C-alpha cells in the first residue's frame, strides 16, 4: 500500500501568482470603491437635510407654533443649519435658548458644516424655511416649488424639491461636474 504524499503548503511561485492576481483585482476595484463612498455620503447628506425639514414641519404642527430652519451662514447651507422654535416669528437666532419652554425659542436640531467635497446650491430657498402650525411654508421665495441641489464630483445630483404645503421629495439629477 502506497501512502499519499502529504501536502506541505504553497510553493513560493504559487504564493507570488496569488498575490499578483489579488493586486490586479484590488487595483481595478479601488477607484470604484472610493466613488461608492462619495455617492453614499452625498445620499446621506441629502437624506439628513430632508429629514431635518420633516422634523421642523412635524414640530411646527405638534407644537402649534412657527418652526424655522436657517443656514448657519446666511444663504450658505453647506455651513450647516439650525432648526428652532420661533414663538415671536422674528426668524433670529439671537433669542434662542437651550431649554424649550412656553413662549421661548429653543433649538430643535443643529447640523454642522458639510464635508469639503459636497456642495449645496440653494436656488430660490437660500434664506431658509419657516413652517407654520399648519405645516405649510411661509415664504415668497419662488414657490410653488423650491429646490436645493446637493452635489459631489462624479456623483449624480440629489435634488430636494419642497412645495408650499411643506411636503418634500428627493430626485436624482445629472452627474455633478
C-alpha positions in Angstrom: 0.0 0.0 0.0 1.4 3.4 -1.1 0.9 6.4 1.2 -0.4 9.6 -0.3 2.1 12.5 -0.4 1.2 14.9 2.4 0.6 18.4 1.2 3.2 20.7 2.8 1.6 24.1 1.8 2.1 26.5 -1.0 5.2 26.9 -3.1 6.8 30.3 -3.4 5.7 30.5 -7.1 2.1 29.7 -6.2 2.1 32.4 -3.5 3.6 35.0 -5.9 1.0 34.3 -8.5 -1.9 34.6 -6.0 -0.6 37.9 -4.7 -0.2 39.2 -8.2 -3.8 38.3 -9.1 -5.0 39.9 -5.8 -3.1 43.1 -6.5 -4.6 43.4 -10.0 -8.1 42.9 -8.7 -7.6 45.4 -5.9 -6.2 48.0 -8.4 -9.3 47.6 -10.5 -11.8 47.8 -7.6 -10.3 50.6 -5.5 -11.4 53.6 -7.7 -15.0 52.4 -7.9 -15.0 51.8 -4.1 -14.0 55.4 -3.5 -16.7 56.6 -5.8 -19.2 54.4 -4.0 -18.2 56.1 -0.7 -18.7 59.6 -2.2 -22.1 58.6 -3.6 -23.1 57.2 -0.2 -22.0 60.5 1.6 -24.0 62.6 -0.9 -27.1 60.4 -0.4 -26.8 60.5 3.3 -26.4 64.3 3.4 -29.5 64.9 1.2 -31.5 62.4 3.3 -30.3 64.2 6.5 -31.4 67.6 5.1 -34.8 66.3 4.1 -35.2 64.5 7.5 -34.4 67.8 9.3 -37.1 69.5 7.1 -39.6 66.9 8.1 -38.7 67.3 11.7 -39.2 71.1 11.5 -42.6 70.6 9.8 -43.8 68.0 12.3 -42.7 70.0 15.3 -44.5 73.1 13.9 -47.7 71.1 13.6 -47.2 69.3 17.0 -46.3 72.5 19.0 -48.7 74.8 17.1 -46.1 77.5 16.5 -43.7 78.6 13.8 -40.6 76.5 13.4 -37.7 78.0 11.4 -34.9 76.2 9.6 -32.0 78.5 8.6 -28.5 78.0 7.3 -25.8 78.8 9.9 -24.2 81.3 7.4 -26.8 83.4 5.6 -27.7 81.8 2.3 -25.0 79.0 2.6 -26.5 75.7 3.5 -23.1 74.0 3.3 -22.1 75.8 6.5 -24.7 73.7 8.3 -28.2 74.6 9.5 -30.3 75.2 12.6 -33.9 74.3 13.4 -35.6 76.2 16.2 -39.0 77.2 17.6 -39.8 80.7 16.7 -42.5 82.0 19.1 -42.1 85.6 18.2 -41.6 84.9 14.4 -38.5 87.1 14.2 -36.5 84.4 12.5 -33.5 85.3 14.5 -31.1 83.1 16.5 -30.4 85.9 18.9 -33.1 84.9 21.4 -32.9 81.1 21.0 -32.1 79.3 24.2 -31.2 75.7 25.1 -34.3 74.9 27.1 -37.7 74.6 25.4 -40.2 76.5 27.5 -43.6 78.1 26.7 -43.1 81.4 24.8 -39.3 80.9 24.5 -37.4 80.0 21.3 -35.2 76.9 21.6 -33.1 74.7 19.3 -34.6 71.5 18.0 -31.8 70.4 15.7 -28.4 71.6 14.6 -26.2 70.3 11.7 -22.5 71.0 11.4 -20.8 72.1 8.2 -20.8 69.6 5.3 -17.6 68.0 4.2 -15.5 69.9 1.6 -16.4 67.6 -1.3 -20.2 68.2 -1.0 -21.6 71.4 -2.4 -25.1 72.8 -2.0 -27.0 75.0 -4.5 -29.9 76.6 -2.7 -31.6 78.1 -5.7 -34.6 80.1 -4.5 -34.5 78.8 -0.9 -31.3 80.3 0.3 -32.7 82.3 3.2 -34.4 79.3 4.9 -37.8 77.7 5.6 -40.5 78.8 8.0 -43.0 76.1 8.8 -46.4 77.3 10.1 -48.5 75.4 12.6 -50.5 74.0 9.6 -47.3 72.5 8.2 -47.2 75.0 5.3 -44.2 77.0 4.4 -44.4 80.8 5.0 -42.3 82.2 2.1 -42.4 84.1 -1.1 -39.1 82.6 -2.3 -40.1 81.3 -5.8 -42.8 78.9 -4.7 -44.8 76.8 -5.6 -41.6 74.7 -5.7 -38.2 75.4 -4.2 -35.2 73.3 -5.0 -32.0 72.5 -3.1 -29.3 70.6 -5.0 -26.6 68.5 -3.3 -23.6 67.7 -5.5 -20.3 65.8 -5.2 -17.8 65.4 -8.1 -18.7 62.3 -10.2 -21.9 61.6 -8.4 -25.5 62.2 -9.5 -27.1 65.3 -8.1 -29.7 64.8 -5.3 -32.4 67.5 -5.7 -34.8 68.2 -2.8 -38.0 69.8 -4.0 -40.3 71.3 -1.5 -43.7 72.8 -2.2 -45.8 75.5 -0.5 -47.6 72.8 1.6 -44.3 71.9 3.2 -44.0 68.4 1.7 -40.7 67.5 0.0 -39.2 64.8 -2.2 -35.8 63.8 -3.4 -35.0 63.2 -7.1 -31.8 62.2 -8.9 -30.3 64.7 -11.3 -27.4 64.9 -13.7 -23.9 63.8 -13.0 -22.0 66.5 -11.0 -19.0 68.2 -12.7 
